[in-house]
Amino acid sequence: MLGTRVILADDHTMILEALKRLLEPEFEVVGTFGDGRALVDGAPQLKPDVIVLDIGMPLMNGLNAGQRLKQLMPAVKLIYLTMNHDQDMVGEAFRVGANGYLLKNSGASELVNAIRQVARGGSYVTPLLGEDVVGSLTHHFKKLKSTNHLTIRQKEVLQLLAEGRSMKEAGFILNVSHRTVAFHKYTMMEHLNIKTSAELVQYAMNSHLVAAEAH
């Protein structure tokens, strides 16, 4: 999309240079940054539409930087380009406001496509994360705009958290990893615009989405 203003942030200069060469024929690359703190300090003045950033960066990691950027520029779109494919990390990225998530071994054309989609107001998740993660996220993008639409598994997670169970305990009861429980929790928090675990449990109680007491 010609005219889409893009900022790139990564602590590897060669990656920044390669990304800039890749994107400049189609997008306007208005700035590059090598650490999270410089990105947060410099981005607002450059008025980007999309920021492509890594999670692992010095001085301030990409998740903290992304959360701060969304506070400073609520309309900006964030695409994480990282080596990290941990399900917890993906969920956390979207909780802080990500619009896209790609891995560094994604194809070059995939990043271009992701920026196009995100700039138009959509979301993008690389299929390299695996069908379970991608399917779960895309399902939530479509369905959780309605705050009352939660999956059966999400309601199960909410019930256990409301009972005071830890994520590890909930995972044991549901026969899934605690990371999967965390993924469901953070995805719900992002799409329900809830910031704390206590607020999530309170929301569940107020909405009658969980039983009033443990069984």
Secondary structure, DSSP 8 states (H G I E B T S, - for coil): -TT-EEEEE-S-HHHHHHHHHHHTTTSEEEEEESSHHHHHHHHHHH--SEEEE-SS-SSS-HHHHHHHHHHH-TT-EEEEEES---HHHHHHHHHTT-SEEEETTS-HHHHHHHHHHHHTT--EE-GGG-HHHHHHHHHHHHHTTSTT---HHHHHHHHHHHTT--HHHHHHHHTS-HHHHHHHHHHHHHHTT--SHHHHHHHHHHTT-S-SS--
